[in-house]
Amino acid sequence: MLTVENQAHVLPFFIQENVPLADKNTFRTGGKARFYTEPTSIDSFAQALQFAKINALEVFVLGGGANILISDDGFSGLVIRPNITTFEVISSSAHDDQVFVKAGAGLSIDALIKLCFDHMILGLEEFSGIPGNVGGAVYINLHYYEFLLEQFIVQATLIHKTTLEIMTVDTNWFQFGYDQSKLQEKEYFILDATFKLRKAPDALMIAHAQGRYLEIVRHRNRRYPYQNTCGSFFRNFHPEEVIDTEKKLIFVAYYLDQIGVKGTLSVGGAIVSHQHANMIVTNNSATSCDVINLTKLMQQMVYEKYKIKPQPECQLVGFATNPFE
């Protein structure tokens, strides 16, 4: 049986060792992956999972690198970053404007939207300017205001992490919630997703949608930091958590604004964004430890004033224990 200890001379060609992860996530922090691969097909994805199974390695599937915090010690297992970037208009209805698009898990949301425009297809432009790829977007049920990705997904192709069984599921399988999906149980990984969208009647409608795309991107860049951040760091409170606060608001940014951390509070190379109190940005010297210590300080300050403690919503990668517990 193949073991990790003798990998130096028999490592499969598609697996790399000791690969830095700081340039592969939006915080630009974190250590190295002990093993790393970027499969470009379903077969190579399955081979990577088989390698992990044989060597009893933990697997982390990395998407666009948003909404995660990677330990400075790195990840001791296998990081799989899907590079399955297929795009296919698989069917359309002759009697209405519906059209179905299948996209690979590694295709970025931005590229997907633009490919849809190229094929006279509309529907996903409300997600313009949001970093990440199809796999990660389905994993967290990407949202922007009232728009949720689950509203567009009709089916997806998955692979089981150990049996390597490939299955096709519909929307109900995912048990979608706000920032939630069944994929977060990490028994299955997504290979592609199919979206129900709509055909544009003419080029003028596409031009209008492209203008809308630019408007949304400008709005996001004006309102939110768009570099060196994982996005919103803390989830909003559940209603029962804030019942005793003065205004009973669930929005964590309100409480962070009230304690005056925006653009001022920092630890090492991590600072609370001047644009949004629930977003942390990093500079080139930042470590994940800086991010952790800053967010723990934010938690403490909110708790001291309001007796409620913000909870991180970003995914922790490579940590032996939860640094926030």
N, C-alpha and C positions, 0 to 999 in steps of 0.2 A: 504493500500500500504506500502511496505517495505521502510523504510527510513534509511539513514545513521546514524541518531541520535540514533536509537535503535538497532544498529548492534551488540552491545556487547554480547547479549545473543542469537541472531539468525543468526549470520554470517555463510554463507554456509561453509561447511567443507573444500572446496577447495580454499577458500579465506583466506589469511593471512593479518594481520594488522601491520603497522609500520615496514616494512621490509627494512633493509639497502640495498642500491644500489651500494655503493662504491666497493663492491667485485664482482659486476656483470657488470662492464664496464672496458675497457682497460686503462682508465686514473686513475682508482682507487680513484675517487673523487665523491662527491655528497652526498646528504642527503638520506632520507628514502622515500619509497613509502607508502602512506597512506593505500592502498590496493594492494595486490600482489598475483599472481597465476601463476602456471606452468602447463597448460593443456597438457595432454598426448594424447588426442584424439580430433577429430572434435566436438564431442558432448560436451566435457568439455570446449572447446574453446567457443562454442556457449553459454553455460551456463554462462561463465564469462562475455561475452558481454551482456547477458540479465541482469545480476546483475548490470552492469554499466548503462544500459539503465534505469532500474527501479529507480536507485538512482541518475540519472543525473550526472554521473561521466565522466570526460574526460578519454580517454583510450590512453595509450601508449604501443605499442607492442615492446618489447625489444628482440633483437637477441643476437648475441655474444658480444655485448657491444662495438664494434669498431665504429669509426666515429660518436661518440656522446659525448656531454658534459652535465652532469646532474647538475642542480642547487644545491648549498649547502643547500638550503631549502627543497630539495627533490621534490617529485611529489605528488600533492594533490588528484589525481584520482586513477585509477586502472592501474597498470602495469601488462601486460600479457607477460610472457616469454614462448613461445611455446616449449613444450618438445615432440613434435611429431617427432620422429626420425625413421620413417618407411623407408624401402628401398625395392624396388621391381623392378625386371627386367620384364617389363610388356609385351614386345613383341620384336620380332626380325624378320628380313627379311631373307628368305631362299636363296635369290638369290644374296645378297651382304653382306657387312660387317656391315650394320646399326643395331643398337640395341637401345631400348628405356628404360630409367631408370626413375622411379618415386621415388622422395625423399621427406620426410616430412620437413616442414619448420624449425624444430628445429635441424635437422641433421647438424653437422658442415661440412664445405667444406672439411676439412682435412679427416674426417671420410668417407665422400662420395667418395673421390678420392681413399682411401684405399679399400673401399668395392667394388668399380669398379675393382680395380686390382684383388681382390679375385675372382671376377666373370669373369675375362678375358676380361675386358672392358677398353677402352682407350678414351681419349678426353679432360678430365678436368685437366690433370696434370700441365698445364701451370699456374693454379691458386694455385699451391702448396705453402704452407707456409703463405697464407693469412688468418688472423683470421676472424671469423664470421661463420654464418650458412647459410643454403639455403635461408631462408626467407629474411634475411638482404642482401644477395648477389643479389637476384632478385630485391629487393627494390631499390638498388643503381646501378643496372646493373654493377656488379663487372667487373673490367678490370685489365689487366696486359699487358703493352705494347700494341700490336695491337689486343690482344684477349679480346673480350667482351662476357659476359655471354649470351647476347641475341642471339649470334651465335649458341647456343646449345639448347635454350629453345624452345619447341614446344607447350606446353600448361601448364596450372596451374589451381589449384582449389582455389577459393577465397570465402570469406564470407563477407557479408555486415555488417557494424558496428552496424546498428540499426534494419534493417529488418531481419537480420540473414539469408538472402537468400544465398544459396550456389550455385555457378556457376562455370562452366569450361570455360576458355578463351584460345585463342591462342596467339601467340607471338605479333600479331599486336595490341591487346588490350592494351598492356603495353605502347605503344608510347615511346619506349626506346630512350634515348639520352645518352650523356656522363654523367655518374653519375646521371642519371634521369630515372624515370619510373612513370607511372600513379598512382602507389601505393602511391606515395608521396602526393597525394591529401587526403589520409587517410580516404577514404570512404569505401575501401575494404582492407581486410587483407588476406595475403597468407597462405594457409594451406599446400600445397605441390606443387611441380613443376616436370614436365617431361622433360627430356633432350634427345636429339638425339645424340648418341655417336657411337662408332664403336667397333666391336669385334676384339680382338687380334687373329692373326692367330696361334700363338703358345706361349709357355711359355717364349721363348727367347725374344719375343717382350715385354712381361710384365716385364721381368727383366730389359730390356733397359729403359722402362718407369719409373720403380722404381728408377733406377739410375738417370734419368732425374729429378724425384721428389726431390731426395736428393740434386742434383746440384742446383736446383732452391731455395730450402730452405737455403742452405749455402750462395748462392748469396744474398738472401734477408737479411739474418741475418748479413752479412758482410756490406751491403750497407745501411740498414735501422735499426733503433731501433725496437725491437720486444717485448718489455715489457713496461708497463706504458705509452703508447702513443695511441692516437686515429687514427694514420696514418697521412697523409697529412692534415694540419689544414686549409690552405688557398687553394681555387681553383685557377687554372691558370687564367690569364687575358684573356678576349675576345680581339680579334685583334684590334677592334676599341678603346679599352681602352688604348692601348700602342702606338698609332700612333705617339705621339710626343716624345717618348723616344729614346735614342741614337741608340739602336740596334733593337728596335721594337720586342723584344722577349716577348712571352706570358707566359713564365715559371716563376712563382712567386719565385721559389727557386733561380733563377739567381739574382734577385734583393735583396733577403735576404742574399745571399752570399756576394754580393757587399758591403752591409752595415756592414758586419763583425759580425753577431750575432751568428753564429754557434758555439755551445759549450761554449759560454761566457755569453750571455745575459740571466738573470734569474730574477724572482720575486718570493719570498717565496720559496715554494717547487717545482716550475715549472721552467724548463730551456730548451732553444733551444738545440736540440740534436747536439752532436758533429759529428754525421754521416750524418745528412741531415738538411739543414737550414729551411725547411718547416715542420719539425716535432718537437713537444714539448714532453718532457718526464717529468714525475713527480716522486717525492720521497714519502716516507711514511707520510711526514708531509704536503703534498700539499693539497690545496683546489681548488675547481673550480674557486673561486675568483682569486687565484694566476694565473691560466691559462688565465683567462679573462684579467687581468691586464698586463700580459706578452704579450699577442697577441695584445692588444691595443697599447702597446709601440712599437711593431714591425710594426704595421700599421702606426703609427706616423712617425717612422724613414724612412720607405720607401716613405711615402708621402712627407716628407720634402726634400728628395733628388731627387725623380723622378716625383712628382706631380700625382702619382697614388696610390690608396689605396687598399691593398689586402682585399679580402672578405672571411670570413670563409666558409668552405664547410661542416663542421661537423654539425650534427643535435643538436639543443638546446632543452633540456628537462627540464620542470618544471619552466622555467623563465616566469615571468609575462610580461616582456618586453624584447626586443632584446638588450642585453648589448652592442652590437656593433653599435647601431644606435643612 
